[in-house]
Amino acid sequence: MEVNILAFIAVALFISVPTAFLIIIYVKTVSQSN
C-alpha cells in the first residue's frame, strides 16, 4: 500500500506541477493581451 500511495503522490505531482506552470503562463499571457 505504501508503494502505491507514494506512486500516486509522485504521479499527482508530476501532472499537477507542469499543469499549474502552464496555467500561470496562460493567465499572464491573457492579462498582457488585455
Residue frames as qw, qx, qy, qz and C-alpha x, y, z in Angstrom:
[[0.000, 0.886, 0.464, 0.000, 0.00, 0.00, 0.00],
 [0.315, -0.773, 0.079, 0.545, 2.80, 2.43, 0.87],
 [0.378, -0.118, 0.588, 0.705, 4.41, 1.95, -2.54],
 [0.170, 0.608, 0.681, 0.372, 1.07, 2.57, -4.26],
 [0.161, -0.915, -0.296, 0.222, 0.46, 5.71, -2.19],
 [0.360, -0.599, 0.298, 0.650, 3.94, 7.06, -2.96],
 [0.332, 0.155, 0.689, 0.625, 3.48, 6.25, -6.64],
 [0.061, 0.793, 0.589, 0.145, 0.11, 8.05, -6.63],
 [0.245, -0.873, -0.060, 0.417, 1.69, 11.11, -4.99],
 [0.407, -0.329, 0.498, 0.691, 4.57, 11.06, -7.49],
 [0.248, 0.420, 0.706, 0.513, 2.17, 10.89, -10.44],
 [0.064, -0.886, -0.454, 0.072, -0.06, 13.61, -8.96],
 [0.294, -0.763, 0.143, 0.558, 2.93, 15.94, -8.53],
 [0.404, -0.095, 0.631, 0.656, 4.30, 15.04, -11.97],
 [0.160, 0.595, 0.670, 0.414, 0.95, 16.01, -13.54],
 [0.167, -0.897, -0.390, 0.127, -0.05, 18.97, -11.35],
 [0.418, -0.594, 0.136, 0.674, 3.26, 20.87, -11.36],
 [0.254, 0.025, 0.552, 0.793, 3.57, 21.28, -15.17],
 [0.016, -0.672, -0.678, -0.296, -0.18, 21.92, -15.40],
 [0.278, -0.851, -0.274, 0.352, -0.02, 24.70, -12.81],
 [0.383, -0.397, 0.309, 0.775, 3.04, 26.14, -14.60],
 [0.171, 0.301, 0.659, 0.668, 1.15, 26.22, -17.92],
 [0.136, -0.804, -0.577, -0.047, -1.91, 27.79, -16.25],
 [0.338, -0.728, -0.067, 0.593, 0.25, 30.56, -14.77],
 [0.282, -0.151, 0.491, 0.810, 1.80, 31.27, -18.18],
 [0.054, 0.530, 0.723, 0.440, -1.67, 31.27, -19.78],
 [0.213, -0.848, -0.436, 0.212, -3.06, 33.70, -17.21],
 [0.331, -0.579, 0.152, 0.730, -0.08, 36.04, -17.65],
 [0.230, 0.095, 0.637, 0.729, -0.49, 35.92, -21.44],
 [0.044, -0.702, -0.666, -0.247, -4.21, 36.71, -21.25],
 [0.292, -0.812, -0.255, 0.435, -3.57, 39.55, -18.81],
 [0.311, -0.392, 0.333, 0.799, -0.95, 41.08, -21.12],
 [0.162, 0.319, 0.706, 0.612, -3.16, 40.74, -24.22],
 [0.127, -0.818, -0.557, -0.069, -5.98, 42.57, -22.48]]
